[in-house]
């Protein structure tokens, strides 16, 4: 789907012919979402775009900003959390968006639906004078801004998951808790690969390096850059929180294992003297100079049982006094 708007004489006008939209007076915005190869070729031919830039949008390369003689190319990625294979698993889904900023035109190309860009386009279609009226670089700023705002929504979802993990990790050693931790770690790693290059790409625009970025628009890109710095800091903070939660989980698991081993050790310690006693009297040596006189004693059996009970009682009292039980 390709949309072409030209803002002239105080209102946007839709065009079906891309070449006519390019030549029309005013500021032109062409947006291609989920476009076919033929449609992308028509956009590239109408605005004389380098074919490698279109390939970059389609090949999922990292975010970047490149300058060309007649336009500036900015490649960004939308990022959202989508449900995974399990009930608690989530994945970071990315979709590249290419922004081409010319002297009096802006072209946006998205391989997916790119809903954030569509919201800005709908605002222009409704006659929002703050956008195309201020030039293509300001429109490009609004596109970049809505994409970056979506990063905050993603981090909000991850923050909610981290809070749930922190509540579970101190009381539960279930394997599902560890899977949740690892899932959030993967999400943060995937998002980090998006946020860092995006900060570098927007940094070039914030400094006003491209000729197509007007001085009065630089402050808006600096605002987006500040947001990206905050996003990167939050990402690193959340990674530290998840790493801490993982350490707490492992410590809790180790402590639980130690408690089990402590109980097993106490049980084994109690049965060691009992095993010795029954082993000695299980030899049943009688007769001769080295016989076992207890074997013929009337109260031999109850005395042995009483002795073993006393051993158990003494050991239990000792372990309880030492805090083992």
Order of alpha helices (4+ residues) and beta strands (2+ residues): beta-beta-alpha-beta-alpha-alpha-beta-beta-beta-beta-alpha-alpha-alpha-alpha-alpha
